[in-house]
Amino acid sequence: MTRTEFLDRLRKGLSGLPTLTIDDFVADYAAHFDDAAAAGRPEAEVAAALGDPDRLARELRAEAGAKSWESAKTPSSAVAAILSVIGLGAIDIFVLLPIAGGVAGTLIGILAASLGVFIAGGVIFAIAPFAMLPGGWVAALLAGAGLMALAAAAGAITLALCVWLVNGLVWYARLHYRALKPALDA
């Protein structure tokens, strides 16, 4: 994404705010591009580092609403602050929450399946010397051990994905906290 595309999307996402506020926010982010250009960094790299301009606009709208409430505790500024926070949270509720729920459900399902395969492998391993399984008792021992190893590996990978998911949710919550922190401090 180029500088112009990024700033245009940011400006479009901020529409409805006072023109001076929009100009201040856009100027701040234009300065990031100017500094990066002076350092020799490409525009696409800067745009990627700054993140999605639509998401950024929602966060800045929430921040502007909170600052409006701080400066003038009027009914209109209260409505503006509430609507900006709802706008920020709407994407969480309607888009990200179902996705995170689906991912969490899938991870829990994989963990449960891994546990089931591990137990099945343990049963095969334990009864191998006593059962007349195809391939003989050595093959059954190896199959049981292999199933348990496969289940342990799948469980470990799934737990790593769970940690990654929780870290991502914490990072995402910090974005919200940074946007709302000025209002919380007041």
C-alpha positions in Angstrom: 0.0 0.0 0.0 1.3 3.4 -0.9 1.4 6.5 1.3 -1.5 8.1 -0.6 -3.7 5.0 -0.4 -3.0 4.6 3.4 -3.7 8.3 4.2 -6.8 8.4 1.9 -8.3 5.3 3.7 -7.4 6.8 7.0 -9.1 10.1 6.1 -12.2 8.2 4.8 -12.4 6.2 8.0 -12.2 9.4 10.1 -15.0 11.1 8.2 -17.6 12.6 10.5 -15.0 13.9 13.0 -14.2 17.6 13.0 -12.0 18.6 10.1 -9.2 19.9 12.4 -9.1 16.6 14.2 -8.9 14.6 11.0 -6.2 16.9 9.7 -4.2 16.4 12.9 -4.4 12.6 12.8 -3.6 12.5 9.1 -0.6 14.8 9.6 0.7 12.6 12.4 0.6 9.5 10.1 2.0 11.5 7.2 5.0 12.4 9.4 5.6 8.6 9.9 5.9 8.3 6.1 8.1 11.4 5.9 10.5 10.1 8.6 10.6 6.7 6.9 11.3 8.2 3.5 14.2 10.2 5.0 15.6 6.9 6.5 15.2 5.2 3.1 12.4 2.9 4.0 9.8 2.0 1.4 6.2 3.2 1.7 4.8 -0.3 1.6 6.9 -1.3 4.6 5.8 1.8 6.6 2.1 1.1 5.7 2.4 -2.5 6.8 4.1 -1.5 10.1 1.3 1.1 10.8 -1.4 -1.6 10.3 -4.8 -1.5 8.7 -5.9 2.1 8.2 -9.6 1.2 8.6 -8.9 -0.4 12.0 -6.6 2.5 12.9 -9.4 5.0 12.0 -11.8 3.1 14.4 -9.2 3.3 17.2 -8.6 7.0 16.5 -12.3 7.7 16.5 -12.6 6.0 19.9 -9.7 8.1 21.1 -11.2 11.3 19.8 -14.6 10.4 21.4 -12.9 9.8 24.7 -10.9 13.1 24.5 -14.1 15.0 23.5 -15.8 13.6 26.7 -12.7 14.6 28.8 -12.7 18.1 27.5 -16.5 18.8 27.6 -18.7 16.5 29.7 -21.8 17.2 27.6 -24.5 14.8 26.4 -23.3 15.1 22.8 -19.7 14.3 23.8 -20.9 11.4 25.8 -22.9 10.1 22.9 -19.9 10.6 20.6 -17.6 8.7 23.1 -20.1 5.8 23.4 -20.7 5.5 19.7 -16.9 5.5 18.9 -16.3 2.8 21.5 -19.2 0.8 20.1 -17.8 1.3 16.6 -14.5 -0.1 17.8 -16.1 -3.0 19.5 -18.6 -3.8 16.7 -16.0 -5.5 14.6 -14.9 -7.5 17.7 -18.4 -8.8 18.4 -19.6 -9.4 14.9 -16.4 -10.5 13.1 -13.6 -11.4 15.4 -15.6 -13.1 18.2 -17.1 -15.8 15.9 -13.7 -16.4 14.3 -11.9 -16.6 17.6 -14.7 -18.9 18.9 -14.4 -21.2 15.9 -10.6 -21.3 16.2 -10.8 -22.0 20.0 -13.4 -24.7 19.4 -11.3 -26.3 16.7 -8.2 -26.3 19.0 -10.2 -27.8 21.8 -11.5 -30.5 19.4 -8.0 -31.3 18.3 -6.8 -31.5 21.9 -9.7 -33.9 22.7 -8.9 -36.0 19.7 -5.2 -36.1 20.6 -6.1 -37.3 24.1 -8.4 -40.0 22.6 -5.7 -41.2 20.2 -3.2 -41.2 23.0 -5.5 -43.4 25.1 -6.2 -45.7 22.2 -2.5 -46.0 21.5 -1.9 -46.8 25.2 -4.6 -49.5 25.1 -3.1 -51.1 22.0 0.4 -50.9 23.6 -0.9 -52.5 26.8 -2.9 -55.4 25.2 -0.4 -56.1 22.4 1.4 -59.0 24.1 -1.9 -60.7 25.0 -4.0 -60.2 21.8 -3.6 -61.8 18.5 -3.5 -58.6 16.5 -2.5 -58.6 12.8 1.2 -58.4 12.3 2.0 -59.9 15.7 2.6 -58.4 19.1 5.8 -56.5 18.0 3.8 -54.6 15.3 1.0 -53.9 17.8 3.6 -52.5 20.4 5.1 -50.3 17.7 1.6 -49.2 16.5 0.6 -48.3 20.1 3.8 -46.4 20.7 3.5 -44.6 17.4 -0.1 -43.6 18.1 0.9 -42.2 21.5 3.8 -40.3 20.0 1.6 -38.9 17.2 -1.0 -37.8 19.7 1.6 -36.2 22.0 3.1 -34.3 19.0 -0.4 -33.2 17.8 -1.2 -32.1 21.4 2.0 -30.2 21.7 1.5 -28.3 18.4 -2.1 -27.6 19.4 -1.0 -26.2 22.8 1.5 -24.0 21.0 -1.3 -22.7 18.8 -3.4 -22.1 21.9 -0.5 -20.0 23.4 -0.3 -18.1 20.1 -4.0 -17.4 20.2 -4.0 -16.2 23.8 -1.0 -13.9 23.0 -2.9 -12.5 20.0 -5.9 -11.8 22.1 -3.8 -10.1 24.7 -2.1 -8.0 22.0 -5.5 -7.1 20.6 -6.9 -6.2 24.1 -3.9 -3.9 24.6 -4.8 -2.0 21.4 -8.2 -1.3 22.9 -6.7 -0.3 26.2 -4.3 2.1 24.6 -7.2 3.7 22.6 -9.3 4.1 25.8 -6.6 4.7 28.3 -6.9 8.5 28.3 -10.6 8.2 29.2 -9.9 5.7 31.9 -7.2 7.9 33.4 -9.6 10.8 33.7 
